[in-house]
Amino acid sequence: MLGLPRHVACVMDGNGRWAAQRSLPRTAGHKAAETAVIDVIEAAYAAGIPWLSLFAFSTENWRRPDGEVDFLMGLVRRTIRKHALSLHARGIRCRFLGDSDLRIPPDLARDIADLTTLTRDNTRMTLTVAFDHGGRRDIVRAARSLIRNRVPAEQVTEESFAHHLPYPDTPDVDLVIRTSGEHRISNFMLWQVAYAEWTFPQVLWPDFRATHFWECLDSYRERERRFGAVRLPTPTGKG
């Protein structure tokens, strides 16, 4: 049986379907998702999980209707302002994985920078919010960084490559939780989830709570991670 995962990542899926089931606009699902986000952060904090990553907005999500994108930008800004001091008081370091200085509105980019600066020396838990994030883009940029730095081909290893990814101190993901029952990676932290365990609870993200999070942790602990190796049977006696 495994111990608790060191790094848990959540693909927060199902906001739109949650709203549709209630004949509400999609934005209502996004708004309801805030409760789930805070509940999961609190659950991970209480469990002693040192690294938690949440997939909030992908590079592909810019294709959504302008009104929905604008609502999401405002929602993230309000959430940061509402919970920044509480996160800091708990010793949670907050980081954002993505391009917060490009297409994101300047006022939101400032709030992201302020929260990152406020919490950068905290050590109790690292919360990474993947916002305007794309796993393929991160890998391409790491490759470009290697080229710019003229790293010889024979010196390019998995370790040296990972050093050129954003936040190279981030450990590999041990457990990915994707809500709503969908079974896609969705371009999420592709390098870091290479050997992750996955679980797919049927609950939609706005209804996801600490009890569901603990169930996912229990499922993880019942598994055996071999990383491609074979566990040989333990000898029972001399031949």
C-alpha positions in Angstrom: 0.0 0.0 0.0 1.2 3.5 -0.9 1.5 6.4 1.4 0.0 9.8 0.7 1.0 11.3 -2.7 3.5 14.2 -2.6 2.0 16.0 -5.5 -1.8 15.9 -6.4 -3.1 17.7 -9.5 -6.8 18.3 -10.3 -8.4 18.8 -13.7 -11.5 20.7 -12.7 -14.0 19.5 -15.2 -17.8 19.7 -15.4 -18.7 23.3 -14.6 -20.7 23.7 -17.9 -22.6 20.5 -17.5 -23.4 21.3 -13.8 -25.0 24.6 -15.0 -26.8 22.9 -17.9 -28.3 20.3 -15.6 -29.9 23.2 -13.7 -30.9 25.3 -16.8 -28.4 27.9 -15.8 -25.8 29.8 -17.9 -22.3 28.3 -18.0 -21.0 31.2 -15.9 -23.1 29.9 -13.0 -21.1 26.7 -13.0 -17.8 28.5 -12.9 -19.0 30.6 -10.0 -20.2 27.5 -8.1 -16.7 26.0 -8.7 -15.1 28.4 -6.2 -16.4 26.4 -3.3 -14.9 23.2 -4.6 -11.5 24.9 -5.1 -11.4 26.2 -1.6 -12.6 22.9 -0.2 -9.9 20.9 -2.0 -7.2 23.3 -1.0 -8.3 23.0 2.7 -8.5 19.2 2.3 -5.0 18.9 0.8 -3.7 21.3 3.5 -5.2 19.2 6.3 -3.9 16.0 4.8 -0.3 17.3 4.6 -0.1 17.2 0.8 3.0 19.5 0.1 2.2 20.1 -3.6 -1.3 20.8 -5.1 -1.8 21.9 -8.7 -5.2 23.0 -10.2 -6.0 23.3 -13.9 -8.0 26.5 -14.1 -7.7 27.8 -17.7 -5.9 26.2 -20.7 -4.4 27.8 -23.8 -7.4 26.3 -25.7 -10.0 27.9 -23.4 -9.3 31.3 -25.2 -11.5 29.8 -28.0 -14.6 30.1 -25.8 -17.1 33.0 -26.2 -15.8 36.3 -25.2 -18.4 36.8 -22.5 -17.5 33.5 -20.8 -13.7 34.3 -21.0 -14.3 37.8 -19.5 -16.4 36.3 -16.7 -13.6 33.8 -15.9 -11.0 36.5 -15.7 -13.1 38.5 -13.3 -13.9 35.4 -11.2 -10.2 34.6 -10.8 -9.5 38.1 -9.8 -12.2 38.2 -7.2 -11.2 34.8 -5.9 -7.6 35.9 -5.5 -8.6 39.1 -3.7 -11.0 37.2 -1.4 -8.6 34.4 -0.3 -5.1 35.9 -0.7 -4.6 36.7 3.0 -6.1 33.4 4.1 -3.8 31.4 1.9 -0.8 33.4 3.1 -1.8 33.0 6.8 -1.7 29.2 6.3 1.8 29.3 4.8 0.7 28.3 1.3 3.0 29.4 -1.5 0.9 30.3 -4.6 2.3 30.1 -8.1 0.7 30.5 -11.5 1.7 28.2 -14.4 1.1 30.1 -17.7 1.4 33.4 -19.5 0.0 35.9 -16.9 1.6 38.8 -18.7 0.3 38.3 -22.2 -3.4 37.9 -23.0 -4.6 38.1 -19.4 -6.0 41.5 -18.5 -3.4 43.8 -16.8 -5.4 44.2 -13.5 -5.6 40.4 -13.1 -1.9 40.0 -14.1 -1.1 42.5 -11.3 -3.1 40.5 -8.7 -1.4 37.3 -9.8 2.0 38.9 -9.4 1.0 40.4 -6.0 -0.2 37.0 -4.7 2.9 35.3 -6.0 5.2 37.9 -4.3 3.2 37.8 -1.0 3.4 34.1 -0.6 6.8 33.3 -2.2 8.6 32.4 1.0 5.8 30.2 2.4 6.8 26.5 2.9 3.7 24.7 4.3 2.3 23.8 0.8 2.8 24.9 -2.8 -0.4 25.7 -4.7 0.1 25.9 -8.4 -2.7 27.3 -10.5 -2.4 26.4 -14.2 -3.8 29.4 -15.8 -3.4 30.1 -19.6 -1.4 26.8 -19.5 -0.5 24.3 -22.2 1.7 21.3 -21.6 2.9 21.2 -25.2 3.8 24.9 -25.1 5.9 24.4 -22.0 7.8 21.5 -23.7 8.4 23.5 -26.8 9.7 26.5 -24.8 12.0 24.2 -22.9 13.4 22.9 -26.1 13.9 26.5 -27.4 15.7 27.4 -24.1 18.1 24.5 -24.6 18.8 25.7 -28.1 19.3 29.3 -27.0 21.7 28.2 -24.3 23.6 26.1 -26.8 23.4 23.0 -24.7 25.2 20.2 -26.6 22.9 17.4 -27.8 24.8 14.8 -25.7 24.2 16.8 -22.6 20.4 16.9 -23.1 18.9 14.5 -20.6 15.6 14.2 -18.9 17.1 16.0 -15.9 18.6 18.9 -17.9 15.5 19.2 -20.0 13.2 19.5 -17.0 15.5 22.2 -15.7 14.3 24.4 -18.6 10.6 23.9 -17.8 8.7 26.5 -15.8 9.2 26.0 -12.1 11.8 23.2 -12.4 11.6 22.5 -8.7 8.1 21.1 -9.1 8.1 17.3 -8.4 6.4 14.9 -10.8 2.7 14.5 -10.2 1.8 11.4 -8.2 -2.0 11.6 -8.6 -4.2 13.3 -11.1 -7.9 13.8 -10.2 -10.2 14.6 -13.2 -13.8 15.1 -12.2 -16.9 14.5 -14.3 -15.8 11.1 -15.5 -14.0 12.4 -18.6 -10.8 10.5 -19.5 -8.5 13.0 -21.2 -5.2 14.6 -20.4 -6.2 17.9 -22.1 -2.6 19.1 -22.5 -2.1 19.4 -18.8 1.4 19.3 -17.3 2.4 16.7 -19.9 6.0 16.3 -18.7 5.1 16.2 -15.0 2.2 13.6 -15.3 4.2 11.0 -17.2 4.0 8.4 -14.4 1.1 9.8 -12.5 -1.8 7.6 -11.2 -5.2 8.8 -12.5 -8.6 8.7 -10.9 -11.9 9.8 -12.6 -14.7 10.5 -10.1 -18.1 10.9 -11.7 -18.9 14.0 -9.7 -18.9 17.3 -11.5 -16.4 19.8 -10.2 -18.8 22.3 -8.5 -20.0 19.4 -6.4 -16.6 18.0 -5.6 -15.8 18.3 -1.8 -13.2 17.2 0.7 -14.9 13.8 1.1 -14.4 13.1 -2.6 -10.8 14.3 -2.4 -10.1 11.8 0.5 -11.7 9.0 -1.5 -9.3 9.7 -4.3 -6.4 9.6 -1.9 -7.6 6.3 -0.5 -7.8 4.9 -4.1 -4.2 6.0 -4.7 -3.0 4.4 -1.5 -4.5 1.1 -2.6 -2.4 1.0 -5.8 1.1 -0.3 -6.5 3.5 2.0 -8.5 6.2 0.1 -10.4 7.3 2.7 -12.9 7.6 0.1 -15.6 9.5 -2.4 -13.5 8.3 -5.9 -12.4 8.0 -6.7 -8.7 9.5 -10.2 -8.2 7.9 -12.5 -5.7 9.6 -12.6 -2.3 11.4 -15.9 -1.8 9.7 -18.0 0.9 12.6 -20.3 1.6 15.9 -21.7 0.4 15.8 -23.8 -2.8 
